[in-house]
């Protein structure tokens, strides 16, 4: 006697096993973006190493735009062109060839005012150049401006 009772005579249909509640079969995993700022800075770094003059970054967020504006203020990148495509947006960045490395610090650690100098010496190659980017109650800014405004915050990333 089978599990379905004695009167069951239908064929058994086997469906492919689905992954984690999605409707994709196991061999068709869908990639998701974990950190868009990291993807952006990685794309800029790679384009800079290849000697490109421009790079297109998508998707674009407010944090990415503020981070890029800090880089632009210090002359590490040229013009920014924000393209609003009614979706996540895109940014076209003109590169000037000054970036050696840029990256994201994850998780965004709390940084109080006295610790900024120690963190800068740990992450940056020299006291003369390079910048940490912090998010503070006064907005996203570099570590020197945060010291001038006498505020701490959370570290977002760095560039030099």
FENUR-V45559 format. One record per residue. N is the residue number from 0. RES is the residue in one small letter. SS is DSSP state (A for helix, B for strand, O for the rest). OMEGA is omega in radians with two decimals (none if undefined). D_LAST is the distance of its C-alpha to the last C-alpha in Angstrom with 2 decimals. Layout:
# FENUR-V45559
n->(N	N)
res->(RES	RES)
ss->(SS	SS)
omega->(OMEGA	OMEGA)
d_last->(D_LAST	D_LAST)
This chain:
# FENUR-V45559
n->(0	1	2	3	4	5	6	7	8	9	10	11	12	13	14	15	16	17	18	19	20	21	22	23	24	25	26	27	28	29	30	31	32	33	34	35	36	37	38	39	40	41	42	43	44	45	46	47	48	49	50	51	52	53	54	55	56	57	58	59	60	61	62	63	64	65	66	67	68	69	70	71	72	73	74	75	76	77	78	79	80	81	82	83	84	85	86	87	88	89	90	91	92	93	94	95	96	97	98	99	100	101	102	103	104	105	106	107	108	109	110	111	112	113	114	115	116	117	118	119	120	121	122	123	124	125	126	127	128	129	130	131	132	133	134	135	136	137	138	139	140	141	142	143	144	145	146	147	148	149	150	151	152	153	154	155	156	157	158	159)
res->(x	x	x	x	x	x	x	x	x	x	x	x	x	x	x	x	x	x	x	x	x	x	x	x	x	x	x	x	x	x	x	x	x	x	x	x	x	x	x	x	x	x	x	x	x	x	x	x	x	x	x	x	x	x	x	x	x	x	x	x	x	x	x	x	x	x	x	x	x	x	x	x	x	x	x	x	x	x	x	x	x	x	x	x	x	x	x	x	x	x	x	x	x	x	x	x	x	x	x	x	x	x	x	x	x	x	x	x	x	x	x	x	x	x	x	x	x	x	x	x	x	x	x	x	x	x	x	x	x	x	x	x	x	x	x	x	x	x	x	x	x	x	x	x	x	x	x	x	x	x	x	x	x	x	x	x	x	x	x	x)
ss->(O	O	O	O	O	O	O	O	O	O	O	O	O	O	O	O	O	B	O	O	O	O	O	O	B	O	O	O	O	O	O	O	O	O	O	A	A	A	A	A	A	A	A	A	A	A	A	A	A	A	O	O	O	B	B	B	B	B	O	O	O	A	A	A	A	A	A	A	A	A	A	A	A	O	O	O	B	B	B	B	B	B	B	O	O	O	O	O	O	B	B	B	B	B	B	O	O	O	O	O	O	B	B	B	O	O	O	O	O	B	B	O	O	O	A	A	A	A	A	A	A	A	A	O	O	O	O	O	O	O	B	B	B	B	B	B	O	O	B	B	B	B	A	A	A	A	A	A	O	O	O	O	B	B	B	B	B	B	B	O)
omega->(-3.08	-3.13	-3.05	-3.09	-3.04	-3.05	-3.09	3.11	-3.10	3.10	-3.13	3.12	-3.13	3.09	3.10	-3.13	-3.12	-3.08	2.92	3.06	3.09	3.12	3.13	3.05	-3.02	-3.10	-3.11	3.14	3.12	3.13	3.05	3.12	-3.14	-3.06	-3.07	3.10	3.10	3.10	-3.13	-3.09	3.08	3.08	3.11	-3.14	-3.12	3.12	3.12	3.13	3.13	3.13	3.14	3.12	-3.14	3.04	3.08	-3.10	3.03	-0.14	-3.04	3.12	3.13	3.14	3.11	-3.11	3.12	3.11	-3.13	3.09	3.06	3.10	-3.13	-3.14	-3.14	3.02	3.13	3.05	3.13	-3.08	3.02	3.04	-3.11	-3.12	3.12	-3.11	3.14	3.08	-3.14	3.11	3.12	3.07	3.00	-3.04	3.02	-3.12	3.14	3.07	-3.12	-3.02	3.01	3.13	3.01	-3.08	-3.12	3.01	-3.12	0.06	-3.10	-3.08	3.00	3.11	3.06	-2.99	-3.14	-3.09	-3.07	-3.10	3.13	3.13	3.11	3.14	3.10	-2.99	-3.02	-3.07	-3.06	3.07	-3.05	-3.10	-3.08	-3.08	2.94	3.09	-3.13	2.94	-3.03	3.03	3.13	3.12	3.13	-3.07	3.10	-3.00	3.13	3.11	3.10	3.10	3.11	3.13	3.07	-3.13	3.04	3.13	3.09	-3.12	3.13	-3.09	-3.10	2.98	3.05	none)
d_last->(73.84	70.27	67.71	68.51	72.23	75.09	75.07	71.48	71.64	68.46	65.74	62.48	59.34	56.15	52.93	49.54	47.71	44.96	41.57	40.68	42.70	41.28	43.56	41.77	43.46	41.79	40.43	38.76	35.91	33.84	30.05	28.58	25.05	23.93	20.52	19.89	16.38	15.48	17.39	15.63	12.01	13.57	15.38	12.51	10.75	14.30	15.22	12.34	13.53	17.05	16.53	17.71	17.89	18.34	17.99	20.44	19.53	22.40	23.39	21.80	21.93	21.58	18.64	16.80	17.77	16.71	13.20	13.00	14.62	12.06	9.39	12.32	13.23	10.21	10.83	8.15	11.30	14.96	17.97	18.56	22.04	23.29	26.32	28.78	30.89	32.84	31.13	27.62	26.17	23.70	20.74	20.24	16.79	16.62	13.70	13.03	11.30	7.97	5.86	5.70	5.63	6.41	9.48	12.40	14.11	17.77	20.10	18.84	19.71	21.27	19.48	21.86	21.13	21.68	19.46	16.23	15.75	16.57	14.27	11.25	12.53	13.09	9.81	7.20	7.97	9.32	10.90	10.24	6.62	4.01	6.30	8.81	11.10	14.75	17.98	20.58	24.16	22.99	20.71	17.10	14.85	11.86	12.83	13.89	16.16	17.52	18.51	20.14	22.02	22.93	22.19	20.75	20.25	18.83	15.26	14.23	10.70	7.02	3.78	0.00)
